[in-house]
Amino acid sequence: MSAYQNMDQMTGDFYTRKFEAGKQDGTLIINMGPQHPSTHGVLRIVIEVDGEYIVRAEPVLGYLHRMHEKMGETQTWGGFIPNMGRVDYGHAMAWNWAYCGAVEKLMGIEVPERAEYLRVIMNEFNRLTSHLLWWGAYILDLGAFTPIMYAFDDREMILDILQRPSASRLTYSNFRIGGVQSDFDDKCIELMKAFIPHFRERLPMYHDLVTENLILRRRIEGVGIIDQDMCQRYGCTGPVLRGAGVPYDVRKDEPFSVYDRFDFDIPVQTSACSAGRYHVRLEEMEQSMRIIEQALEQLDGAEGKHIVDKAPKPAMKPPAGEAYFNVEGGRGKIGVYVVSDGSKVPYRVKLRAPGFSNMNAFAESAQGTILADAVAILGSLDLIIPELDR
C-alpha cells in the first residue's frame, strides 16, 4: 500500500466515523475529493447530504503537506526564498515579498526607493495573473469553457513581461533581501505600457461574455453567504472580506513599501455571496492597473538601484530577534513571522496563509445549499491548496 493510500485510509476512517456518529436518518455521507477537478489540487471534503441538500461539510487537509515552515528551519535565510513561490503559485511574488520584508525588518535593512517601485509593479502584475487564473478556472468549474481561453491569452502576455526581470513564469524567486534580482530593461517597460490599454479594452468583453450572463448569475448570486460576522470569526481577509462589505486592504490600512503614494480604491460588495466575491476580484484588476500606471510614471524619479549595495549573502547571520511583515496577496492578508538566534539558519518561520482562514468558512456557508452549489462556493474562495496545506 502506498503512503497516499495508507493516509487516505487513516483519515478516511477517522472522518467517516466522525460523520457517522452524528449522521441523521435518511442522509448519505459522500466524499468530494481528494482528487476532484473543482478543488484544484488534493483537497478532500466530507459531505453529509439529504437528497441534494448539504447538511454538513468539512474540509480535510493533509494530502499535500510539504512542511514549508519546518524547511525554513533547515535552510539558510536566503535559500528559503524559493519556497515562498511554492506556497502560493498564483501570487508567488506577494509571498516572496512578505518573507523578504520580514528578514529586512529583522536586519534593519532599508530597501532602495527604486527597488520598492519595482516590487510594487511586479507584485500588481502578478496579482493580475492570479485573478485571471481564478476567473478562467472558476467559470470552467461552472461549466463554460470559452472564458479560460481569453483569460490565459491575456495572462500569457503578462508572463512574457514578468519573465524578463525574473527569468520565471510561475514560481518566481525574483525578490532578494534588500531589493530584487534585476532591474527592468527598456523592452520590459515597453511591454508593460502596451499591456494596460490592451487589457482595459478586454475587461468590458469579460463582463459582456460572463458577468452579465444569466446562467452564471443564477449560479452564484445569493449562494455561499459569508457575512461580516463569519469573516470575523474565521479570520477571513482579501476579496472574501471585501465581498462582505468590509473595505480592509493591507495596502491601505497597513501601508507598506510605497503604496501610500498611489491613488487607488478598495472595491467592496455588500451581498456577501459568491457573486460579491466575483465582482470584487474583477474590480481589483482595474485598480491594479491604476497602481501600475502611477508606479511606472514615478519610476524614473526614484532614487537608488534595484538592490542595496553589498546585499546580504544567502548564508547571512541576522542578529538574534524576531520580526513580522504582512502584505496584501491575491487571496488576502499574507503574514510571515521569523525568529533568529543569530545563526545562518532561521530558528522559526511561521506563515499566515489567507486561504486557510477563508477555506474554514466554507463548512458553515455550504449548509443548506444544494450539492452543485458547493463547487460555486469553493471556487468563489479562490483556494490554492499548497497554501492551505503548506
C-alpha positions in Angstrom: 0.0 0.0 0.0 1.4 3.4 -1.0 1.8 6.2 1.5 -1.0 8.2 -0.1 -3.4 5.1 0.1 -2.4 4.5 3.7 -3.0 8.1 4.6 -6.4 8.2 2.8 -7.4 5.0 4.7 -6.4 6.5 8.1 -8.0 9.9 7.5 -11.0 8.4 5.7 -11.7 6.1 8.7 -11.5 8.9 11.2 -13.7 11.4 9.3 -16.2 8.7 8.2 -16.6 7.6 11.8 -16.9 11.2 12.9 -19.7 11.9 10.5 -21.3 8.5 11.0 -21.6 9.3 14.7 -23.8 12.3 14.0 -25.5 11.1 10.9 -29.2 11.8 10.5 -31.7 9.2 9.3 -32.1 9.1 5.6 -28.9 11.1 4.8 -25.9 10.0 2.9 -22.2 10.7 3.5 -20.1 11.3 0.4 -16.5 12.4 -0.4 -15.7 15.3 -2.7 -12.1 14.8 -3.5 -9.3 14.4 -2.6 -8.9 14.2 -6.4 -11.7 16.4 -7.8 -11.5 18.9 -10.7 -13.1 21.8 -8.7 -10.6 21.6 -5.8 -7.6 22.4 -8.0 -5.4 20.1 -6.1 -5.7 17.5 -3.4 -8.4 18.8 -1.1 -11.0 16.4 0.4 -14.4 17.5 1.6 -16.6 15.1 3.6 -20.2 16.0 3.0 -23.5 14.7 4.5 -26.3 15.2 2.1 -30.1 14.9 2.4 -31.1 14.3 -1.1 -29.5 17.3 -3.0 -29.1 19.4 0.1 -25.9 19.7 2.2 -26.4 19.0 5.9 -22.8 19.1 6.9 -19.5 19.7 5.2 -15.9 19.5 6.5 -12.7 20.1 4.6 -9.9 17.6 5.2 -6.3 18.7 4.7 -3.1 16.7 4.8 -2.8 15.3 1.3 -0.3 17.9 0.1 1.6 18.8 3.3 5.1 19.9 2.3 6.4 21.2 5.7 7.4 24.6 4.4 7.7 26.1 7.8 9.9 23.2 9.0 12.0 23.5 5.9 12.5 27.2 6.8 14.4 26.0 9.9 16.8 23.9 7.9 17.7 26.2 5.0 19.8 29.4 5.0 17.9 32.7 5.2 18.4 33.5 1.5 18.0 29.9 0.5 14.4 29.7 1.8 13.1 32.4 -0.7 12.2 29.9 -3.5 9.9 28.1 -1.1 7.6 31.1 -1.0 6.7 30.7 -4.7 5.7 27.1 -3.9 3.3 28.1 -1.1 1.1 30.1 -3.5 1.9 29.7 -7.1 -0.9 32.0 -8.0 0.6 35.1 -6.4 4.2 34.0 -5.7 5.7 37.5 -5.6 3.5 38.6 -2.7 4.8 35.6 -0.7 8.4 36.4 -1.7 7.8 40.0 -0.6 6.3 39.0 2.8 9.3 36.8 3.6 12.0 39.2 2.4 10.2 42.1 4.2 10.3 40.2 7.5 14.0 39.5 7.2 14.8 43.1 6.1 12.8 44.3 9.2 14.8 41.9 11.4 18.1 43.1 10.0 17.2 46.8 9.8 17.8 46.9 6.0 16.3 49.9 4.1 15.3 48.9 0.6 16.2 51.4 -2.1 13.4 53.6 -3.4 13.7 52.2 -6.9 13.6 48.7 -5.7 10.3 49.4 -3.9 8.7 50.7 -7.1 10.0 47.6 -9.0 8.4 45.4 -6.3 5.1 47.2 -6.5 4.9 46.9 -10.3 5.8 43.2 -10.4 3.5 42.4 -7.5 0.5 44.1 -9.1 1.2 42.4 -12.5 1.4 39.1 -10.6 -2.0 40.0 -8.9 -3.5 40.3 -12.4 -2.2 36.9 -13.4 -3.6 35.4 -10.1 -7.1 36.9 -10.7 -7.1 35.9 -14.4 -6.2 32.3 -13.4 -9.0 32.3 -10.9 -11.5 33.9 -13.3 -10.9 31.4 -16.1 -10.8 28.4 -13.8 -13.9 29.4 -11.9 -16.0 29.8 -15.0 -14.7 26.5 -16.2 -15.7 24.8 -13.0 -19.2 26.1 -13.5 -19.4 24.7 -17.0 -18.2 27.3 -19.5 -15.0 26.6 -21.5 -14.5 29.7 -23.6 -13.6 32.3 -20.9 -10.5 30.5 -19.8 -9.0 30.8 -23.2 -9.4 34.6 -23.1 -8.0 34.7 -19.6 -4.9 32.7 -20.5 -4.4 34.7 -23.6 -4.1 37.9 -21.5 -2.2 36.1 -18.8 0.4 34.9 -21.2 1.1 38.4 -22.1 1.8 39.3 -18.5 4.0 36.3 -18.1 6.1 37.5 -21.0 6.6 40.7 -19.1 7.4 39.1 -15.7 9.8 36.6 -17.3 12.2 39.4 -18.4 13.3 40.5 -14.9 12.7 37.3 -13.1 13.6 34.5 -15.6 10.4 32.7 -14.5 6.8 32.4 -15.4 5.2 31.0 -12.3 7.1 30.3 -9.1 9.1 33.5 -9.0 12.1 33.9 -6.9 12.8 37.4 -8.0 12.8 39.2 -4.7 16.1 39.4 -2.7 16.9 40.5 0.8 17.4 44.2 0.1 15.7 44.5 -3.3 15.1 42.5 -6.4 17.1 40.2 -8.6 17.3 42.6 -11.6 16.0 45.9 -12.9 13.6 46.4 -15.8 15.1 46.7 -19.3 13.6 49.0 -21.9 11.7 46.2 -23.7 10.1 45.2 -20.4 8.8 48.7 -19.7 7.6 49.0 -23.3 5.6 45.8 -22.9 4.1 47.0 -19.6 2.9 50.2 -21.0 1.4 48.5 -24.0 -0.5 45.9 -21.9 -2.5 48.3 -19.8 -4.6 49.9 -22.6 -5.0 46.4 -24.2 -6.4 44.9 -21.0 -8.6 47.9 -20.4 -10.3 47.2 -23.7 -10.7 43.5 -22.8 -12.3 43.9 -19.4 -15.7 45.1 -20.9 -15.7 42.0 -23.1 -15.2 39.9 -19.9 -18.2 41.5 -18.4 -20.3 41.1 -21.6 -19.3 37.5 -22.0 -19.5 36.3 -18.4 -20.5 38.8 -15.7 -23.9 39.6 -17.3 -24.6 36.0 -18.3 -27.9 35.0 -16.8 -26.8 31.4 -16.2 -23.7 32.5 -14.2 -25.8 35.0 -12.2 -28.3 32.3 -11.2 -25.4 30.0 -10.1 -23.6 32.5 -7.9 -26.0 35.3 -6.7 -27.1 34.7 -3.2 -25.1 31.5 -2.9 -22.5 30.9 -0.3 -23.2 33.7 2.2 -20.1 34.7 4.2 -21.1 37.8 6.1 -19.1 40.1 8.3 -19.7 38.1 11.4 -18.4 34.9 9.8 -15.4 36.8 8.4 -14.6 37.9 11.9 -15.0 34.5 13.4 -12.9 32.7 10.8 -10.3 35.5 10.2 -11.3 35.9 6.5 -9.4 38.6 4.6 -9.0 39.7 1.0 -11.8 39.5 -1.6 -13.9 37.3 0.8 -13.9 40.0 3.5 -14.3 42.9 1.0 -17.1 40.9 -0.7 -18.9 41.1 2.7 -18.7 44.9 2.7 -15.5 45.5 4.8 -13.0 47.7 2.9 -9.9 46.3 4.6 -6.8 46.0 2.4 -3.3 45.9 3.8 -2.1 48.2 1.1 -4.4 50.9 2.5 -4.9 50.1 6.2 -1.3 49.0 7.0 0.6 50.7 4.2 4.0 49.1 3.3 6.6 50.0 0.7 5.4 53.0 -1.4 1.7 52.1 -1.7 0.8 55.2 0.2 2.0 57.3 -2.8 -0.7 55.9 -5.2 -4.3 56.8 -5.7 -6.5 53.7 -5.9 -9.8 52.4 -4.5 -10.7 49.3 -2.4 -13.6 47.6 -4.2 -16.3 46.3 -1.9 -19.6 44.5 -2.3 -22.3 44.1 0.4 -24.0 41.0 -0.9 -21.5 38.7 1.0 -22.3 35.9 -1.6 -20.2 34.2 -4.3 -21.3 37.0 -6.8 -20.0 39.7 -4.5 -16.6 38.0 -4.3 -16.6 37.6 -8.1 -17.3 41.4 -8.6 -14.6 42.4 -6.1 -11.9 40.5 -8.0 -12.9 41.9 -11.4 -12.8 45.4 -10.0 -9.5 44.8 -8.3 -7.9 44.1 -11.7 -8.7 47.7 -12.7 -7.3 49.0 -9.5 -4.0 47.1 -10.1 -3.7 48.7 -13.5 -4.1 52.1 -11.8 -1.3 51.4 -9.4 1.0 50.1 -12.2 0.4 53.2 -14.3 1.3 55.5 -11.4 4.3 53.4 -10.4 5.7 53.5 -13.9 5.3 57.3 -14.1 7.2 57.7 -10.8 9.8 55.1 -11.5 12.2 57.3 -13.4 12.4 59.7 -10.5 13.0 57.0 -7.9 16.4 57.0 -6.2 18.8 54.2 -5.8 19.4 50.9 -7.5 17.3 47.7 -7.8 19.0 46.3 -4.7 21.1 47.6 -1.7 24.9 47.9 -2.1 26.6 44.9 -0.5 23.4 42.9 -0.5 23.4 40.2 2.2 24.5 36.7 1.1 22.2 33.7 1.4 24.1 32.4 4.4 24.0 35.7 6.2 23.6 35.8 10.0 20.9 38.2 11.2 21.0 39.4 14.8 19.0 37.5 17.3 15.4 38.7 17.4 12.0 38.4 15.8 10.1 40.2 13.1 6.7 40.1 11.4 5.8 41.5 8.0 2.5 41.4 6.1 1.4 42.2 2.6 -1.9 42.0 0.6 -1.9 38.9 -1.6 -4.4 37.8 -4.2 -6.3 35.8 -1.6 -5.9 38.2 1.3 -3.5 39.1 4.1 -0.2 37.2 3.9 1.9 37.3 7.1 5.4 36.0 7.7 6.9 35.8 11.2 10.6 34.9 11.6 12.8 34.3 14.7 16.6 34.4 14.6 19.0 33.0 17.1 22.0 34.7 15.4 22.8 31.7 13.1 22.7 31.4 9.3 19.5 29.3 9.6 16.2 30.7 10.9 15.2 29.4 14.3 11.5 29.7 13.4 9.4 30.6 10.3 5.6 30.9 10.7 3.4 31.6 7.7 0.0 33.2 7.9 -1.9 31.9 4.8 -5.1 33.8 4.0 -6.6 30.9 2.0 -6.6 28.7 5.2 -8.8 31.1 7.1 -11.1 31.7 4.1 -11.5 28.0 3.5 -12.7 27.4 7.0 -15.7 29.5 6.4 -16.8 27.0 3.7 -18.4 24.4 6.0 -20.8 26.9 7.5 -21.6 28.8 4.3 -22.4 25.5 2.5 -25.0 24.3 5.0 -28.5 24.2 3.4 -27.2 24.7 -0.1 -27.5 22.1 -2.8 -24.6 19.9 -3.8 -23.9 21.8 -7.1 -23.5 25.0 -5.1 -20.5 23.5 -3.3 -18.5 24.0 -6.5 -19.6 27.6 -6.8 -18.8 28.4 -3.2 -15.4 26.7 -3.2 -14.5 28.5 -6.5 -15.5 31.9 -5.1 -13.0 31.5 -2.3 -10.1 31.2 -4.8 -8.3 28.5 -2.9 -4.7 27.5 -3.7 -4.3 24.1 -2.0 -0.5 24.3 -1.4 -1.1 27.5 0.6 -3.7 25.8 2.8 -1.7 22.6 3.2 1.7 24.1 3.5 
